[in-house]
Amino acid sequence: ATSEVKKFYNGPESFTPDNNFILGEAPELKNFYVGAGFNSMGIASAGGAGRALAEWIVNRAPTMDLWPVDIRRFATFNNNPRWLHDRVKETLGLHYAMPWPNRELDTARPFRRSPLYDRLAAKGACFGSKMGWERANWFAAPGEAAVTAYAFGRQNWHEAVKREMKAVREAAGLFDQTSFAKLLVQGRDAVSVLNRICAAEIDVEIGRSVYTGLLNERGGYESDLTVLRLAADRFLLITGSAQAVHDADWIGRNIPAGAHATLTDVTSAYAVLALMGPKSRDILVRLTSADISNEGFPFATNREIDIGYATAYANRMTYVGELGWELIVPTEFAVGVYEALQEAGRDAGLVDCGYYALEALRLEKGYRAWSRELTPDVTPYEAGLSFAVSLDKAGGFIGREALVAAKASGTPSKRIVQFTVDDPLPMLWGGELILRDGKPVGEARSAAYGHTLGRAVALGLVENA
């Protein structure tokens, strides 16, 4: 209380748009490594960050899960000086603020908008942000404010998400997933290049869709994505919203010199509308001449079909555990397809749904997500995804040797496990400690309230030798 201030420093400091520092090999260059933007935590973080960066340089890849600080979580548009000026003022102010669950940043928004942004806003969408994209988290009912009130217990959107989940489980829901990153790989060597990078068999018939992991040499996940074979020499890769730069960099660095294969980020060329639920076929059949029966359009296939006046790719995949299609629509047709679906689904109970419902639905089903359950330190066997690995395919793949050794060693010492809470009242947010016989054995990686189950549900990583 009585000590004097001996020195006062007034100088520049480096803050980033998300309050995490920046590590790694710049995706635009080879052998150019960055350690910067330490947000006033440089001295405290120096030992760990320095070691992590040194290991990255020596091993040519990270030796641990560094995604929260990975330089590839940003794109070139994040360098816009006006956007940085407005955003970083907020992240600096949040340095010691309350870390509410689902906390969204408010400045320099809206930033990236799908063609449906205005229509969803008019319907009461409360938006969040991912890789700059404005994404509907939940939809307010008429008379409700589309604003999230933060809390550690049930937040004000609890009942809204219940309505959306009920529609997907019993009728149909429509999700705007335009923020999906989309990468086109083409060329006469595309199939052999992708087969070496992907753990699953990619050399499938045209029109098949393959869920696969991209693994590192340790057998851990660098990404997980869906590969749509559009032609003998053309593949469309659908990956997470935040992963466009990361995945393009990983794939690009693993295309052998001289290979006839090119990679193009076509994210902005397509919107994605996910039509999900038991009545999704009844709705889509009203808009297309294509055969979308189970026999004519089985699971894990894709077709170019007519939808109303538009022509688009339909991919029969689901992230919610119900019948449904991801409609990959050229951007200029997105509004027309959305309007046609809304009209066709009016009497079928079609409801606009957001990402909070999507997260809870996928957790009820037990679907894994990259950067949460799937990390560079987790293998497909530990994740329960051995079905997406083809150990015996010709030519092998990155990480195969590590998986062969892991399989030979027997039961893994860590696993992704699904949990529910018996008490229907508590919320889970992810990050909670998991105890067994009173002793720590892991943590919840993702969690949400599963309204179909009437209780909180989580996917956790547990470890025990």
C-alpha positions as CSV (number, residue, x, y, z in Angstrom):
1,A,0.0,0.0,0.0
2,T,2.9,2.4,0.6
3,S,5.5,1.2,-2.0
4,E,6.4,3.7,-4.7
5,V,6.3,3.1,-8.4
6,K,10.0,2.9,-9.4
7,K,9.5,2.5,-13.1
8,F,6.6,3.0,-15.5
9,Y,6.8,1.5,-19.0
10,N,4.7,2.9,-21.8
11,G,5.4,1.0,-25.1
12,P,4.0,-1.2,-27.9
13,E,2.6,-4.7,-27.2
14,S,1.5,-7.3,-29.6
15,F,-2.1,-8.6,-29.3
16,T,-3.9,-11.0,-31.7
17,P,-7.5,-11.2,-32.8
18,D,-8.3,-14.1,-30.5
19,N,-5.9,-13.4,-27.6
20,N,-3.8,-16.5,-28.4
21,F,-0.2,-16.2,-29.6
22,I,1.0,-17.4,-33.0
23,L,3.3,-20.3,-33.6
24,G,4.4,-22.4,-36.6
25,E,5.6,-22.5,-40.1
26,A,4.0,-19.8,-42.3
27,P,1.7,-21.6,-44.8
28,E,2.9,-19.3,-47.6
29,L,6.6,-20.2,-47.2
30,K,8.9,-23.1,-46.5
31,N,11.2,-23.0,-43.4
32,F,9.9,-19.7,-42.2
33,Y,8.8,-20.1,-38.6
34,V,6.9,-17.6,-36.5
35,G,6.7,-17.1,-32.7
36,A,4.8,-13.8,-32.1
37,G,1.8,-12.0,-30.7
38,F,2.2,-13.1,-27.1
39,N,-0.6,-10.8,-25.7
40,S,1.5,-9.7,-22.6
41,M,2.2,-13.4,-21.8
42,G,5.5,-13.6,-23.5
43,I,7.7,-14.1,-20.5
44,A,5.3,-16.6,-18.9
45,S,4.9,-18.6,-22.1
46,A,8.4,-18.3,-23.4
47,G,9.7,-21.7,-22.1
48,G,6.8,-23.8,-23.4
49,A,6.4,-21.8,-26.7
50,G,10.1,-21.9,-27.4
51,R,10.3,-25.6,-26.9
52,A,7.2,-26.3,-29.0
53,L,8.5,-24.2,-31.8
54,A,12.0,-25.8,-31.6
55,E,10.5,-29.2,-31.8
56,W,8.3,-28.2,-34.7
57,I,11.4,-27.0,-36.6
58,V,13.5,-30.1,-35.8
59,N,10.7,-32.6,-36.5
60,R,9.1,-30.7,-39.4
61,A,5.8,-30.9,-37.7
62,P,4.3,-30.1,-34.3
63,T,5.0,-32.8,-31.6
64,M,1.8,-31.9,-29.7
65,D,-1.7,-30.4,-30.2
66,L,-0.9,-26.7,-30.9
67,W,-4.1,-25.8,-32.8
68,P,-5.2,-23.0,-30.4
69,V,-1.9,-21.1,-31.2
70,D,-1.3,-22.5,-34.8
71,I,-0.6,-19.7,-37.3
72,R,-2.8,-21.6,-39.8
73,R,-5.9,-20.7,-37.8
74,F,-5.8,-17.3,-39.6
75,A,-6.2,-16.4,-43.3
76,T,-4.8,-13.5,-45.3
77,F,-8.0,-11.5,-44.8
78,N,-7.3,-11.4,-41.1
79,N,-4.4,-9.0,-41.9
80,N,-6.9,-6.3,-42.9
81,P,-5.7,-3.3,-40.8
82,R,-9.1,-1.8,-40.2
83,W,-10.5,-5.1,-39.0
84,L,-7.5,-5.7,-36.8
85,H,-7.7,-2.2,-35.3
86,D,-11.4,-2.7,-34.3
87,R,-11.1,-6.4,-33.2
88,V,-7.9,-6.2,-31.1
89,K,-9.2,-3.4,-29.0
90,E,-11.8,-5.9,-27.7
91,T,-9.4,-8.9,-27.2
92,L,-7.1,-6.7,-25.1
93,G,-10.1,-5.6,-22.9
94,L,-11.1,-9.3,-22.5
95,H,-7.7,-10.3,-21.2
96,Y,-8.9,-10.8,-17.6
97,A,-12.6,-10.8,-18.3
98,M,-15.0,-13.6,-17.2
99,P,-14.6,-16.5,-19.6
100,W,-18.3,-17.3,-20.1
101,P,-19.2,-20.5,-21.9
102,N,-19.8,-19.8,-25.7
103,R,-18.5,-16.3,-25.3
104,E,-18.6,-14.5,-28.7
105,L,-16.5,-11.6,-29.8
106,D,-18.6,-8.6,-30.8
107,T,-16.3,-6.2,-32.7
108,A,-15.5,-6.0,-36.4
109,R,-18.7,-7.8,-37.2
110,P,-20.5,-8.9,-39.3
111,F,-17.5,-10.0,-41.3
112,R,-18.0,-12.9,-43.7
113,R,-21.6,-13.5,-44.6
114,S,-23.4,-16.3,-46.4
115,P,-25.9,-15.4,-49.1
116,L,-28.6,-16.3,-46.6
117,Y,-27.4,-13.9,-43.8
118,D,-30.2,-11.3,-44.2
119,R,-32.9,-13.9,-44.4
120,L,-31.8,-15.8,-41.3
121,A,-31.4,-12.5,-39.4
122,A,-35.0,-11.6,-40.3
123,K,-36.1,-14.9,-38.8
124,G,-34.5,-14.2,-35.5
125,A,-31.1,-15.8,-35.9
126,C,-28.5,-15.1,-33.1
127,F,-25.2,-15.2,-34.8
128,G,-21.8,-16.4,-33.7
129,S,-18.5,-16.2,-35.5
130,K,-16.2,-19.0,-36.8
131,M,-13.2,-18.1,-39.0
132,G,-14.9,-14.8,-39.6
133,W,-18.1,-16.4,-40.9
134,E,-21.4,-15.2,-39.3
135,R,-23.2,-18.5,-38.4
136,A,-26.6,-18.8,-36.8
137,N,-26.2,-20.3,-33.3
138,W,-29.9,-20.3,-32.5
139,F,-33.2,-18.8,-33.5
140,A,-35.3,-16.6,-31.3
141,A,-39.1,-17.2,-31.2
142,P,-41.3,-14.2,-32.2
143,G,-41.1,-11.6,-29.5
144,E,-37.8,-13.0,-28.2
145,A,-34.6,-11.0,-28.4
146,A,-31.9,-12.7,-30.5
147,V,-29.2,-12.0,-28.0
148,T,-27.4,-14.5,-25.8
149,A,-27.4,-13.8,-22.1
150,Y,-24.3,-15.5,-20.8
151,A,-24.3,-17.7,-17.7
152,F,-22.7,-20.9,-16.3
153,G,-26.0,-22.6,-16.0
154,R,-28.7,-22.8,-18.6
155,Q,-28.5,-19.8,-21.0
156,N,-31.5,-18.0,-22.5
157,W,-31.4,-20.1,-25.7
158,H,-32.1,-23.4,-23.9
159,E,-35.7,-23.7,-25.0
160,A,-35.0,-22.4,-28.5
161,V,-32.4,-25.2,-29.1
162,K,-34.9,-27.7,-27.7
163,R,-37.4,-26.7,-30.4
164,E,-34.8,-27.0,-33.1
165,M,-33.6,-30.4,-32.0
166,K,-37.1,-31.7,-31.7
167,A,-37.7,-30.7,-35.3
168,V,-34.6,-32.5,-36.6
169,R,-35.4,-35.6,-34.7
170,E,-39.2,-35.7,-35.6
171,A,-39.6,-33.7,-38.8
172,A,-36.9,-31.7,-40.6
173,G,-34.3,-29.0,-39.9
174,L,-32.4,-26.7,-42.3
175,F,-28.9,-25.6,-41.3
176,D,-26.9,-23.0,-43.2
177,Q,-23.4,-24.5,-43.2
178,T,-22.0,-22.3,-45.9
179,S,-18.9,-21.8,-43.7
180,F,-17.7,-25.3,-44.4
181,A,-14.3,-25.1,-46.1
182,K,-14.2,-26.6,-49.5
183,L,-11.1,-27.7,-51.3
184,L,-10.9,-29.0,-54.9
185,V,-8.1,-31.5,-55.7
186,Q,-7.8,-32.4,-59.4
187,G,-5.3,-33.8,-61.9
188,R,-4.3,-37.3,-63.2
189,D,-2.4,-38.0,-60.0
190,A,-5.1,-36.7,-57.6
191,V,-6.3,-40.1,-56.6
192,S,-2.9,-41.5,-55.7
193,V,-1.9,-38.3,-53.9
194,L,-5.1,-38.2,-51.8
195,N,-4.8,-41.9,-51.1
196,R,-1.4,-41.4,-49.5
197,I,-2.6,-38.4,-47.5
198,C,-6.0,-39.9,-46.3
199,A,-6.3,-42.9,-44.0
200,A,-9.4,-44.3,-45.7
201,E,-9.6,-45.8,-49.2
202,I,-10.2,-42.9,-51.6
203,D,-10.0,-44.8,-54.9
204,V,-13.8,-45.5,-54.9
205,E,-16.3,-45.3,-57.7
206,I,-17.4,-41.9,-59.0
207,G,-20.2,-40.6,-56.9
208,R,-19.0,-42.1,-53.6
209,S,-18.3,-40.0,-50.5
210,V,-15.7,-41.0,-48.0
211,Y,-15.2,-39.9,-44.4
212,T,-11.5,-40.0,-43.6
213,G,-8.8,-38.7,-41.3
214,L,-5.6,-37.0,-42.4
215,L,-3.0,-38.4,-40.1
216,N,0.5,-37.4,-39.0
217,E,3.4,-39.8,-38.7
218,R,2.4,-40.6,-35.1
219,G,-1.1,-41.7,-36.4
220,G,-2.8,-38.7,-34.8
221,Y,-5.4,-36.5,-36.5
222,E,-4.2,-33.5,-38.5
223,S,-7.8,-33.2,-39.7
224,D,-10.9,-35.2,-40.5
225,L,-13.0,-34.5,-43.6
226,T,-15.3,-35.9,-46.3
227,V,-14.0,-36.6,-49.8
228,L,-16.5,-36.5,-52.6
229,R,-15.3,-38.2,-55.8
230,L,-16.8,-36.1,-58.6
231,A,-14.9,-37.6,-61.5
232,A,-11.9,-39.9,-62.1
233,D,-9.5,-37.0,-61.6
234,R,-11.6,-34.6,-59.5
235,F,-12.3,-34.6,-55.8
236,L,-14.2,-32.1,-53.6
237,L,-13.0,-32.1,-49.9
238,I,-15.5,-30.7,-47.3
239,T,-13.8,-29.8,-44.0
240,G,-14.4,-27.6,-41.0
241,S,-15.0,-23.9,-41.1
242,A,-11.8,-23.0,-39.3
243,Q,-9.6,-25.5,-41.2
244,A,-9.3,-24.1,-44.8
245,V,-5.8,-22.7,-44.4
246,H,-4.6,-25.5,-42.1
247,D,-5.9,-28.4,-44.3
248,A,-4.8,-26.7,-47.6
249,D,-1.3,-26.3,-46.1
250,W,-1.1,-29.9,-44.9
251,I,-2.3,-31.3,-48.2
252,G,-0.2,-29.0,-50.3
253,R,3.0,-29.8,-48.4
254,N,2.3,-33.5,-48.9
255,I,1.7,-33.4,-52.7
256,P,5.0,-34.8,-54.0
257,A,7.1,-32.6,-56.3
258,G,6.3,-33.4,-59.9
259,A,2.9,-34.9,-59.1
260,H,0.1,-33.8,-61.5
261,A,-2.3,-32.7,-58.8
262,T,-3.5,-29.2,-57.9
263,L,-5.4,-27.9,-54.9
264,T,-7.8,-24.9,-55.0
265,D,-9.8,-23.4,-52.2
266,V,-13.3,-23.1,-53.6
267,T,-15.0,-22.2,-50.3
268,S,-16.6,-19.0,-51.6
269,A,-17.9,-20.7,-54.7
270,Y,-20.5,-22.8,-52.8
271,A,-23.1,-22.4,-50.1
272,V,-24.1,-25.5,-48.1
273,L,-27.6,-26.1,-46.9
274,A,-28.0,-29.2,-44.7
275,L,-31.5,-30.7,-44.9
276,M,-31.8,-33.1,-42.0
277,G,-34.5,-35.2,-40.4
278,P,-36.9,-38.1,-41.0
279,K,-39.0,-35.9,-43.4
280,S,-36.1,-34.6,-45.4
281,R,-36.7,-37.0,-48.3
282,D,-40.4,-36.0,-48.4
283,I,-39.3,-32.4,-48.8
284,L,-36.5,-32.8,-51.3
285,V,-38.6,-35.1,-53.6
286,R,-40.9,-32.2,-54.2
287,L,-38.1,-30.2,-55.8
288,T,-36.1,-32.7,-57.8
289,S,-36.5,-35.2,-60.6
290,A,-33.6,-37.2,-59.3
291,D,-34.1,-40.6,-57.7
292,I,-33.5,-40.0,-54.0
293,S,-34.9,-43.3,-52.8
294,N,-32.7,-45.3,-50.5
295,E,-31.9,-47.6,-53.4
296,G,-31.3,-44.8,-55.9
297,F,-29.3,-42.6,-53.5
298,P,-27.8,-44.6,-50.8
299,F,-25.8,-43.3,-47.8
300,A,-22.3,-41.9,-48.5
301,T,-23.0,-41.1,-52.1
302,N,-23.1,-37.8,-54.0
303,R,-24.9,-36.7,-57.1
304,E,-25.4,-33.5,-59.1
305,I,-29.2,-33.0,-59.1
306,D,-31.8,-30.4,-59.9
307,I,-33.3,-28.5,-56.9
308,G,-36.1,-26.2,-58.0
309,Y,-34.5,-24.1,-60.7
310,A,-31.0,-24.7,-59.5
311,T,-28.5,-27.5,-60.1
312,A,-26.3,-28.5,-57.2
313,Y,-24.4,-31.3,-55.6
314,A,-26.3,-33.4,-53.0
315,N,-24.2,-35.4,-50.6
316,R,-26.0,-37.9,-48.5
317,M,-24.1,-37.5,-45.2
318,T,-25.3,-36.5,-41.7
319,Y,-23.8,-34.9,-38.7
320,V,-26.9,-35.3,-36.6
321,G,-27.8,-39.0,-36.9
322,E,-30.9,-38.6,-39.1
323,L,-31.7,-39.1,-42.8
324,G,-30.5,-36.0,-44.7
325,W,-28.4,-34.4,-47.4
326,E,-25.8,-31.7,-47.5
327,L,-26.7,-29.6,-50.5
328,I,-23.6,-27.9,-52.0
329,V,-25.1,-25.1,-54.0
330,P,-23.3,-22.6,-56.2
331,T,-23.4,-19.3,-54.3
332,E,-25.6,-17.5,-56.8
333,F,-28.3,-20.2,-56.5
334,A,-28.3,-20.3,-52.7
335,V,-31.2,-17.9,-52.0
336,G,-33.4,-19.6,-54.6
337,V,-32.7,-23.1,-53.2
338,Y,-33.4,-21.9,-49.6
339,E,-36.7,-20.3,-50.6
340,A,-37.7,-23.5,-52.5
341,L,-36.9,-25.7,-49.5
342,Q,-38.8,-23.4,-47.2
343,E,-41.9,-23.5,-49.4
344,A,-41.7,-27.3,-49.9
345,G,-41.2,-28.0,-46.2
346,R,-43.9,-25.6,-44.9
347,D,-46.4,-28.3,-44.2
348,A,-43.8,-30.9,-43.2
349,G,-42.6,-29.0,-40.1
350,L,-39.3,-27.7,-41.6
351,V,-37.5,-25.5,-39.1
352,D,-34.4,-23.2,-39.4
353,C,-31.7,-24.6,-37.0
354,G,-28.5,-23.3,-35.7
355,Y,-25.1,-24.5,-34.6
356,Y,-26.0,-25.0,-30.9
357,A,-28.6,-27.6,-32.0
358,L,-26.1,-29.1,-34.4
359,E,-23.5,-29.5,-31.6
360,A,-26.0,-31.2,-29.3
361,L,-27.4,-33.5,-32.0
362,R,-23.9,-34.7,-33.0
363,L,-23.0,-35.3,-29.3
364,E,-26.2,-37.4,-28.8
365,K,-25.1,-39.5,-31.7
366,G,-21.5,-39.6,-30.6
367,Y,-19.9,-38.1,-33.7
368,R,-16.4,-36.8,-33.1
369,A,-15.1,-33.3,-34.0
370,W,-11.7,-32.3,-35.0
371,S,-9.8,-30.0,-32.5
372,R,-12.0,-31.4,-29.7
373,E,-12.1,-35.2,-29.7
374,L,-9.8,-35.6,-32.7
375,T,-6.3,-34.0,-32.2
376,P,-2.8,-34.7,-33.4
377,D,-2.3,-36.8,-30.2
378,V,-5.3,-39.1,-30.7
379,T,-5.4,-42.0,-33.2
380,P,-8.4,-43.5,-35.0
381,Y,-8.3,-46.5,-32.7
382,E,-8.4,-44.3,-29.6
383,A,-11.2,-42.3,-31.1
384,G,-13.3,-45.3,-32.0
385,L,-13.0,-44.6,-35.7
386,S,-11.1,-47.7,-36.9
387,F,-13.8,-48.1,-39.7
388,A,-12.3,-45.1,-41.4
389,V,-8.9,-46.7,-41.8
390,S,-7.7,-48.9,-44.6
391,L,-4.5,-50.5,-43.4
392,D,-4.1,-52.8,-46.4
393,K,-4.7,-50.3,-49.3
394,A,-2.0,-50.2,-52.0
395,G,0.8,-47.7,-51.3
396,G,-0.1,-47.2,-47.6
397,F,-0.7,-43.7,-46.1
398,I,0.9,-41.2,-43.8
399,G,0.7,-42.6,-40.2
400,R,0.2,-46.2,-41.3
401,E,3.3,-47.6,-39.5
402,A,2.2,-46.0,-36.2
403,L,-1.3,-47.5,-36.5
404,V,0.1,-50.9,-37.3
405,A,2.2,-50.7,-34.2
406,A,-0.7,-49.4,-32.1
407,K,-2.9,-52.2,-33.3
408,A,-0.3,-54.8,-32.5
409,S,0.1,-53.5,-29.0
410,G,-3.5,-54.3,-28.1
411,T,-6.0,-52.2,-26.2
412,P,-5.2,-48.5,-26.3
413,S,-4.4,-46.7,-23.0
414,K,-6.7,-43.8,-23.9
415,R,-10.1,-43.6,-25.5
416,I,-12.9,-41.2,-26.5
417,V,-16.0,-42.2,-24.5
418,Q,-19.5,-40.8,-24.5
419,F,-21.1,-39.8,-21.2
420,T,-24.5,-38.7,-20.0
421,V,-25.4,-37.2,-16.6
422,D,-28.1,-38.9,-14.6
423,D,-29.4,-35.7,-13.1
424,P,-31.4,-33.8,-15.8
425,L,-30.7,-30.4,-14.4
426,P,-26.9,-29.6,-14.7
427,M,-25.3,-28.2,-17.8
428,L,-22.0,-29.4,-19.2
429,W,-19.8,-27.1,-21.3
430,G,-16.7,-29.1,-22.1
431,G,-13.4,-29.1,-20.1
432,E,-14.9,-30.7,-17.0
433,L,-12.8,-33.2,-15.1
434,I,-13.7,-36.8,-15.3
435,L,-13.2,-38.9,-12.1
436,R,-13.2,-42.6,-11.7
437,D,-13.3,-43.9,-8.1
438,G,-12.5,-40.3,-7.1
439,K,-9.3,-40.1,-9.1
440,P,-8.8,-38.0,-12.3
441,V,-8.7,-40.0,-15.5
442,G,-9.5,-37.4,-18.2
443,E,-11.6,-34.5,-19.3
444,A,-14.7,-33.7,-21.3
445,R,-13.7,-32.5,-24.7
446,S,-17.2,-31.5,-25.9
447,A,-20.5,-31.2,-24.1
448,A,-24.0,-29.9,-24.6
449,Y,-27.6,-30.5,-23.3
450,G,-29.1,-33.4,-25.2
451,H,-32.8,-32.5,-25.3
452,T,-33.7,-35.8,-27.0
453,L,-32.1,-37.6,-24.0
454,G,-33.3,-35.2,-21.4
455,R,-29.9,-34.7,-19.9
456,A,-26.4,-33.3,-20.6
457,V,-24.2,-35.4,-22.9
458,A,-20.4,-35.2,-23.4
459,L,-17.6,-36.8,-25.3
460,G,-14.5,-37.2,-23.1
461,L,-10.9,-38.4,-23.4
462,V,-10.1,-40.9,-20.6
463,E,-6.7,-42.4,-20.1
464,N,-5.6,-45.3,-18.0
465,A,-2.7,-47.7,-18.6
